[in-house]
Amino acid sequence: MQKKIYFLIFNPISGDIDKADIVFQTFAYAKLFDIEIIVYQTTGIKDADAIIELFKTHEPERILIAGGDGTVKLVAEALEHFDVIFGILPAGSANGLATDLNLPETISENLSIAFHNNFMEMDMVSINGIKSLHLSDLGLNAVLVKNYENSTTRGKLGYALQIIPTLLEFEEPFSITIEANGTTVEYKAAMVVVANSQKYGTGVIINPNGKMNDGKFEIVIFKNLDIIVFAKIITGNMPVNDEDIEIISTECAVITSNLPVSFQIDGEYIGEETQLDIKILPAQMKIAIPDFFDENLLEL
C-alpha cells in the first residue's frame, strides 16, 4: 500500500519559534501513522511557483503550514485551484488566523489537529483583486504594520514598540463613503477593518459577528480611537466598545476615502489607497480545525 504524503511548508524567518523543532516533531508524529513528509522551506523568491510544481509532482493529501498569516496566505493562494486540506502550525509574528480558529499553544496539539481533525470550508475576501484570509484594515493599524515591517524587533514586543511612533505619525481621522447592501453611508474614521473573522492575533474580538464560513464579511468602522484605547486593543488588554464602532455585514462593498490612507492585508502592508473594491469568495479553502470550533463541520 502506498504511503500517504503530506507537505510541510515553513517560513524560516517568521516569528521567534525554532522551526527545526517543528520539523523534528512533525516527522516524529508522521512516523506514528506511516505518513511521508516532504518539506519545503520558503525563500521569498518564486515560492508560489515552486510550491505548485512540488504539489503537481507528489500530489499530497494534506498541506501543513508552519508560519504566520503571511505564510498561510502565500500557500493558500499558490494552491487555490487544488482540492487539498490545510493544517496550520502557528509560528509567525502574527498568528491572527490561528487565534481565530482557536488553535492551541503547543506544537504537539496543533499537529494532532493538522493531521486528523475536522475541517471547514473557509471563505476568503477579495480586496482590489488581492485575497484576504483574516483581517485587513485602513488607517491606524495599517500604519502600525508598516512601522513594524521597517523595524528589527519581531513578535508582540515589536508591535508594542511601534504603537507610540504610529500614533505620532497618524495625523487625523479620515472621511469614508461605504457602498454596501444597496445603500451609501459616510463616516469619519480612525480605522476601518475588513473582517472575515473575529479576532486580531492578540485575541481581542474586533468583529463579534464574524464567521469564516458564512458567505459574508464585515466592515468595522472605528469612529473614536485614542492612544490608550488603541494601545489596549493592539496588546490584547481590552474588548472593543460597541459605542465606538459601527459594523456592516455584506457580500460586496466599495469603500472610498477622501485622501490616501495606509492599508494592510493579513499583516502585510500594501500601501496607501483611496478606494477598496471588496467581495466575498465563498468556500475557498479547506482548513483543519479543532473538534469544538463550530457545529457546522465536515468530518474526515
C-alpha positions in Angstrom: 0.0 0.0 0.0 1.4 3.4 -1.0 2.2 5.8 1.8 0.2 8.9 2.3 2.1 12.1 1.5 1.9 15.3 3.5 3.7 18.5 2.7 5.3 20.6 5.5 5.9 24.2 4.2 7.6 26.6 6.7 8.9 30.1 6.7 12.4 30.1 8.4 12.3 33.8 9.4 8.7 34.2 10.7 8.2 34.8 14.4 10.7 33.7 17.0 9.9 30.0 17.2 12.5 27.4 16.4 11.4 25.9 13.1 13.9 23.0 13.4 11.9 21.8 16.4 8.7 22.0 14.4 10.2 20.0 11.6 11.5 17.3 14.0 8.2 17.0 15.8 6.3 16.8 12.5 8.5 13.9 11.3 8.2 12.1 14.6 4.4 12.4 14.6 4.1 11.4 10.9 6.1 8.3 11.6 3.5 7.1 14.0 0.9 7.0 11.2 3.3 5.9 8.4 2.9 9.2 6.6 5.7 10.5 4.4 6.6 14.2 4.9 8.0 16.4 2.1 9.5 19.6 3.4 9.6 23.0 1.6 11.3 26.0 3.1 10.2 29.4 1.7 12.9 31.7 0.4 11.0 34.7 -0.7 11.9 34.0 -4.4 9.2 32.4 -6.6 7.9 30.3 -3.7 4.4 30.0 -5.2 5.8 28.5 -8.5 7.9 26.1 -6.6 5.0 25.0 -4.3 2.8 24.4 -7.3 5.4 22.3 -9.1 6.1 20.3 -6.0 2.3 19.7 -5.5 1.9 18.5 -9.1 4.8 16.1 -8.7 3.8 14.5 -5.4 0.0 15.1 -5.1 0.0 15.3 -1.3 -3.2 14.6 0.7 -2.6 17.5 3.1 -0.5 20.7 3.4 1.0 21.6 6.8 2.0 25.2 7.1 4.4 26.4 9.8 4.4 30.2 9.9 2.2 33.2 10.4 -0.7 34.7 8.5 1.6 35.8 5.6 2.9 32.3 5.1 -0.6 30.7 5.2 -1.8 33.3 2.7 1.1 32.5 0.3 0.5 28.8 0.3 -3.3 29.1 0.1 -3.0 31.4 -2.9 -0.5 29.1 -4.6 -2.7 26.1 -4.3 -6.1 27.7 -4.6 -7.1 25.6 -7.6 -6.2 22.2 -5.9 -8.6 20.3 -3.6 -6.5 19.8 -0.5 -6.8 20.3 3.3 -4.5 22.7 5.0 -3.3 22.3 8.6 -1.8 25.3 10.4 1.2 25.1 12.9 1.3 28.7 14.2 4.8 30.0 14.1 4.7 33.6 13.0 4.9 37.1 14.4 1.2 37.5 13.6 -0.9 34.4 14.1 -4.3 36.0 13.8 -5.9 33.3 11.8 -4.7 30.6 14.2 -6.1 32.7 17.1 -9.5 32.9 15.4 -9.5 29.2 14.7 -9.0 28.6 18.4 -5.8 26.6 17.8 -3.9 25.6 20.9 -0.5 26.7 22.1 1.7 23.7 21.7 3.2 22.1 18.6 2.0 18.6 19.6 -1.6 19.7 20.0 -1.6 21.5 16.7 0.0 18.5 14.9 -2.9 16.4 16.1 -5.4 18.9 14.6 -3.4 19.4 11.4 -3.1 15.7 10.8 -6.5 14.3 11.8 -9.3 16.7 12.8 -12.3 18.1 11.2 -12.1 20.8 8.6 -14.2 23.7 7.5 -14.5 25.3 4.1 -13.3 28.8 4.8 -14.3 31.9 2.8 -11.8 34.4 1.6 -12.3 38.1 0.8 -11.0 39.8 -2.5 -9.9 43.4 -1.9 -8.8 45.2 -5.1 -8.0 41.8 -6.5 -5.9 40.7 -3.6 -7.1 37.9 -1.4 -7.5 38.3 2.4 -7.9 35.3 4.7 -8.4 37.1 8.0 -8.4 40.8 8.8 -7.4 43.8 6.6 -7.6 47.5 7.5 -7.3 51.1 6.6 -5.8 53.6 9.0 -4.1 53.3 12.3 -3.3 49.6 12.4 -2.0 49.6 8.8 0.4 52.3 9.8 1.5 50.1 12.7 2.1 47.2 10.4 4.2 49.4 8.1 6.3 50.6 11.0 6.6 47.0 12.3 7.9 45.8 8.9 10.5 48.5 8.9 11.7 47.7 12.5 14.1 45.0 13.7 12.2 43.6 16.7 9.8 40.7 15.9 6.8 39.3 17.7 4.3 41.0 20.0 7.1 43.2 21.5 7.9 44.5 18.1 4.3 45.6 17.6 4.1 47.2 21.1 7.3 49.2 20.5 5.7 50.8 17.4 2.5 52.0 19.0 3.8 55.4 20.0 5.6 56.1 16.7 2.4 55.1 14.9 0.2 57.4 16.8 2.6 60.3 16.3 2.7 59.6 12.6 -1.1 59.3 12.1 -2.4 62.8 11.6 -6.2 62.7 11.9 -9.4 60.7 11.2 -10.3 60.4 7.5 -13.7 60.6 5.7 -15.0 57.5 4.0 -18.0 56.5 1.9 -19.2 52.9 2.0 -21.5 51.5 -0.6 -23.0 48.2 0.6 -26.3 46.3 0.6 -27.9 48.9 -1.7 -27.1 51.9 0.5 -24.4 54.5 0.8 -23.2 55.8 4.2 -20.5 58.3 5.2 -18.3 58.2 8.3 -15.3 59.9 10.0 -12.9 57.1 11.0 -9.6 56.4 12.6 -9.6 52.8 11.3 -11.7 50.7 9.1 -11.4 46.9 9.3 -12.5 44.5 6.5 -13.0 41.3 8.6 -13.5 37.7 7.6 -13.2 36.6 11.2 -13.5 37.9 14.8 -10.1 38.5 16.4 -6.7 40.1 15.9 -3.7 37.9 16.9 -3.7 39.5 20.4 -7.1 37.7 21.0 -9.1 40.9 21.1 -12.5 40.5 19.5 -12.7 43.2 16.8 -15.8 41.7 15.0 -18.1 39.8 17.2 -20.4 38.9 14.3 -17.6 37.3 12.2 -17.8 33.8 10.8 -15.3 32.5 8.4 -17.7 30.2 6.5 -21.0 32.2 6.3 -20.5 33.7 2.8 -20.2 37.3 4.2 -17.6 39.7 5.6 -17.9 42.6 7.9 -16.8 46.2 7.7 -15.9 47.5 11.2 -15.7 51.3 11.4 -13.8 52.8 14.4 -15.1 56.3 14.9 -13.1 57.1 18.1 -9.7 55.6 18.8 -7.4 57.5 21.2 -3.9 56.5 22.3 -5.0 54.5 25.3 -7.8 52.6 23.6 -5.6 51.8 20.5 -2.7 50.5 22.7 -5.0 48.3 24.7 -6.7 46.8 21.6 -3.3 46.0 19.9 -1.8 44.5 23.0 -5.0 42.4 23.7 -5.9 44.0 27.0 -9.5 45.2 26.4 -12.5 44.4 24.2 -13.8 46.8 21.7 -16.5 49.2 23.0 -19.7 48.9 20.9 -20.2 52.7 21.3 -17.0 53.4 19.3 -17.8 51.2 16.3 -20.3 50.6 13.5 -20.5 47.2 11.8 -21.8 46.4 8.3 -22.2 42.8 7.2 -22.3 42.2 3.4 -21.2 40.2 0.4 -19.7 43.1 -1.5 -18.8 46.7 -0.9 -16.9 49.7 -2.2 -15.1 51.9 0.3 -13.8 55.3 -0.8 -11.8 57.7 1.3 -11.2 61.5 0.9 -7.4 61.0 0.9 -4.8 58.2 0.5 -4.9 56.1 3.7 -2.4 53.3 4.7 -3.8 49.8 4.0 -2.7 46.3 5.1 -3.9 42.8 4.3 -3.4 39.9 6.8 -0.4 41.7 8.4 1.2 42.8 5.2 1.5 46.5 4.4 0.1 47.2 0.9 0.4 51.0 0.6 -1.9 54.0 0.6 -5.3 53.6 -1.0 -8.3 55.8 -1.7 -10.7 53.0 -2.9 -11.3 49.4 -1.9 -13.4 47.1 -4.1 -14.4 44.2 -1.9 -16.3 40.9 -2.5 -16.6 37.6 -0.7 -15.1 34.4 -2.1 -17.2 31.6 -0.6 -15.7 28.2 0.5 -12.2 28.9 -0.9 -10.0 26.9 1.5 -10.4 23.6 3.4 -8.7 24.1 6.8 -8.3 21.7 9.7 -9.9 22.9 12.9 -10.4 21.7 16.5 -13.4 19.5 17.2 -15.0 22.2 19.4 -14.7 25.1 16.9 -18.1 25.1 15.2 -21.2 22.9 14.8 -21.1 23.2 11.0 -18.1 20.9 10.4 -17.3 18.3 7.9 -15.8 15.2 9.4 -12.9 13.4 7.7 
